[in-house]
Amino acid sequence: MNRPTLAVWKFTSCDGCQLTLLDCEDELLAVAEAVEIRHFPEATRKDLPGPFDVSLVEGSISTPREVERIKRIREESGLLVAIGACATSGGIQALRNFADLREFQRIVYPHPEFLASLEHVTPIATHVDVDYELRGCPIDKRQLVGLLSALLKGRRPDLPKGSVCNDCKRRGVTCLLVEGREPCLGPITQAGCGAICPSYGRGCYGCFGPSGSTRPEALIPVLRGAGLDDPGIVRMLRTYNAAAPQTAAVSTELEGAGDDA
């Protein structure tokens, strides 16, 4: 009996989400026995052609070549899963969407004329249909194992819903915003991290991306009340999610209001 085929792909990213898969150790051995890994540069030199039953895609799209490549991978994949903040909302590299790309290239590279970059960094879903998303920077190991197990058994994975506030309630963490201790993006960030940062007294910076019912504009007065000025709010909204439409629109509006002032 033929085993399902799996491929793991890297685009513009740091490889951290792929390393999360390698960190699964015992679970990864079970996965390796259950599937045929056809492409996964971090784990094997094997590089076999598609089609692939499941493709895990890490990273954002930042070059014309990557646009063509993700379209080809989509055509060859039965299911395509975007993994991590870069793949789902642009990641930290999307901060350049709000800067002068050519100036950056001139400063950093001795021969910027050899570079082929898109004007904007974008998530995977901007270019192709994505079947599932695993959020986080990096992704959560338990969610990854759960997703792969579900897909191998032919059932729909049970992925977190709601906001980080739900995770705080489950852990018994007192709200940092209510106490006035720290600015926090928990109310507009998708659940699934287990409220790691708030549980240690640090406000959420949104690495799991905007939740499905996100209204970032409603959180602005609360963040101001927590002592954050508008430039600080812009930084928080953009850190991991500069290419997410919901947060990008609000941060741009805030920035424009500051310029007008």
C-alpha positions in Angstrom: 0.0 0.0 0.0 1.4 3.4 -1.0 2.0 5.8 1.9 0.8 9.4 1.7 3.4 11.8 0.4 4.6 14.8 2.3 6.7 17.8 1.3 8.0 20.7 3.4 8.9 23.9 1.6 10.8 27.1 2.5 10.2 30.6 1.2 11.4 33.8 2.8 11.8 32.9 6.5 14.2 31.9 9.2 13.5 28.1 9.1 12.2 28.2 12.7 8.9 26.5 11.9 10.7 23.7 10.0 12.9 23.3 13.1 9.7 22.9 15.2 8.9 19.8 13.1 12.4 18.4 13.7 12.0 19.1 17.4 9.0 16.7 17.5 11.6 13.9 17.7 9.6 10.8 18.7 6.5 12.1 17.0 8.5 12.8 13.8 9.7 9.2 13.7 6.1 8.0 13.7 5.2 10.5 11.0 8.2 9.4 8.9 7.0 5.8 9.1 3.4 6.8 8.1 4.3 9.0 5.1 6.8 9.2 2.3 8.8 12.4 2.7 9.5 13.6 -0.8 11.0 17.0 -0.1 12.3 18.4 3.2 15.8 20.0 2.9 16.2 20.5 6.7 15.8 16.7 7.3 16.8 14.8 4.1 18.7 15.1 0.8 15.9 13.3 -0.9 14.2 15.5 -3.4 11.5 13.6 -5.3 8.9 15.0 -7.7 5.2 15.4 -6.9 2.4 15.1 -6.7 2.3 15.6 -2.9 -0.7 14.6 -0.7 0.3 17.3 1.8 2.6 20.3 1.5 3.7 22.3 4.5 4.9 25.8 3.4 7.0 28.1 5.6 7.8 31.7 4.7 6.3 34.7 2.9 6.5 35.6 -0.7 9.1 38.3 -1.5 10.4 37.7 -5.0 8.9 37.1 -8.4 10.5 33.6 -8.5 8.7 32.7 -5.3 5.4 33.7 -6.8 5.9 31.2 -9.6 7.2 28.6 -7.3 4.3 28.7 -4.9 1.8 28.4 -7.8 3.6 25.3 -9.0 3.6 23.7 -5.5 -0.1 24.5 -5.2 -0.8 22.6 -8.5 1.2 19.6 -7.3 -0.3 19.4 -3.7 -3.5 17.8 -2.6 -3.6 19.9 0.6 -1.5 23.0 1.2 -0.8 24.1 4.8 0.8 27.5 5.5 2.9 27.3 8.7 4.0 30.2 10.8 3.6 33.9 11.0 5.6 34.6 7.8 3.4 32.3 5.7 0.1 33.4 7.3 0.6 37.2 7.8 3.9 38.2 6.3 6.1 38.0 9.3 8.8 40.4 10.4 10.3 40.8 6.9 7.0 42.4 5.8 7.9 45.4 7.9 9.7 46.6 4.7 6.3 47.1 3.1 6.2 50.4 4.9 9.8 51.5 4.1 11.9 52.4 1.1 12.9 49.0 -0.3 15.4 50.4 -2.8 17.1 52.4 -0.1 17.4 49.3 2.1 18.9 47.4 -0.8 21.4 50.2 -1.5 22.6 50.3 2.1 22.8 46.5 2.7 24.0 45.1 -0.6 27.1 46.0 -2.7 25.3 45.3 -5.9 21.5 45.8 -5.4 21.0 45.8 -9.2 21.4 42.0 -9.1 18.4 41.6 -6.7 14.9 40.7 -7.9 12.4 41.7 -5.1 8.7 42.4 -5.0 7.7 45.8 -3.7 5.6 44.1 -0.9 6.1 40.9 1.1 2.8 38.9 1.2 1.4 35.8 2.9 1.0 32.6 1.0 -2.8 33.0 0.7 -2.3 36.2 -1.3 -1.2 34.1 -4.2 -2.8 30.6 -3.9 -5.6 28.8 -2.1 -4.5 27.6 1.4 -6.3 24.7 3.0 -5.2 25.2 6.6 -3.0 27.6 8.5 -0.8 27.0 11.6 -0.1 30.3 13.3 2.8 31.4 15.4 6.4 32.4 15.5 7.3 29.6 15.6 4.3 27.3 15.3 3.2 25.2 18.2 4.5 21.6 18.2 1.3 20.1 19.5 -0.8 21.8 16.9 1.6 20.6 14.2 1.5 17.0 15.4 -2.3 17.2 15.8 -2.7 18.5 12.2 -0.5 15.9 10.6 -2.3 13.1 12.6 -5.7 14.3 11.5 -4.7 14.6 7.9 -3.2 11.1 7.9 -6.4 9.7 9.4 -8.6 11.6 6.8 -10.3 13.9 9.3 -10.5 17.6 9.6 -7.9 19.0 12.1 -9.2 20.7 15.2 -7.4 24.1 15.1 -7.8 26.8 17.8 -10.4 29.5 17.5 -11.1 32.6 19.4 -8.5 35.0 20.9 -5.6 34.8 23.2 -7.9 36.1 25.9 -9.6 32.7 25.9 -6.2 31.1 26.5 -5.6 33.5 29.4 -8.9 32.5 31.0 -8.1 28.8 30.7 -4.7 29.4 32.4 -6.2 31.6 35.1 -4.1 34.6 34.0 -5.4 38.0 35.2 -5.9 40.4 32.3 -2.8 42.7 31.9 -5.0 45.3 30.2 -7.6 45.3 32.9 -4.9 45.6 35.6 -3.2 48.4 33.6 0.1 46.5 33.7 1.0 46.1 30.0 -0.3 46.9 26.6 -1.5 43.6 25.0 -2.8 42.5 21.6 -4.5 39.4 23.2 -8.1 40.5 22.4 -7.4 40.6 18.6 -4.9 37.7 18.3 -5.8 34.1 17.5 -5.7 31.6 20.3 -3.4 28.7 20.3 -0.2 29.8 22.0 -1.4 29.0 25.5 -1.0 32.6 26.5 2.7 32.1 27.1 3.6 35.8 27.1 0.7 37.1 29.4 1.4 34.2 31.8 4.8 35.7 32.4 3.5 39.3 32.7 4.4 40.3 29.1 1.8 41.7 26.8 0.9 39.7 23.7 2.6 41.0 20.5 0.3 39.1 18.1 2.6 36.4 16.7 -0.4 34.1 16.1 -1.9 36.6 13.8 -5.3 38.3 13.8 -8.2 36.2 15.0 -11.2 35.6 12.7 -13.4 38.3 14.4 -10.6 40.9 14.7 -11.4 44.6 15.0 -8.1 46.2 15.7 -9.5 49.7 15.6 -11.6 48.9 18.7 -8.5 48.1 20.7 -6.7 51.4 19.9 -8.3 53.5 22.8 -7.6 50.7 25.2 -3.9 50.6 24.2 -3.7 54.3 24.6 -5.2 54.0 28.0 -2.5 51.4 28.8 0.1 54.1 28.2 1.1 53.4 24.6 1.5 56.2 22.1 0.4 55.9 18.5 3.9 55.1 17.1 4.1 52.3 19.7 0.7 51.0 18.7 1.8 51.0 15.1 4.9 49.0 16.0 2.9 46.4 17.9 0.4 45.9 15.2 3.1 45.5 12.5 5.7 43.4 14.3 4.5 40.0 13.1 1.5 41.1 11.0 2.6 43.9 8.7 1.0 42.1 5.7 -2.2 41.1 7.4 -5.0 43.2 5.9 -6.8 44.0 9.2 -3.8 45.2 11.1 -2.0 46.8 8.1 -5.0 49.1 7.4 -5.3 50.3 11.0 -1.6 50.9 11.4 -1.5 52.8 8.2 -4.4 55.0 9.3 -2.7 55.7 12.7 0.5 56.5 11.0 -1.2 58.9 8.6 -3.0 60.6 11.4 0.3 61.2 13.1 1.8 62.6 10.0 -1.1 65.0 9.6 -0.7 66.2 13.1 
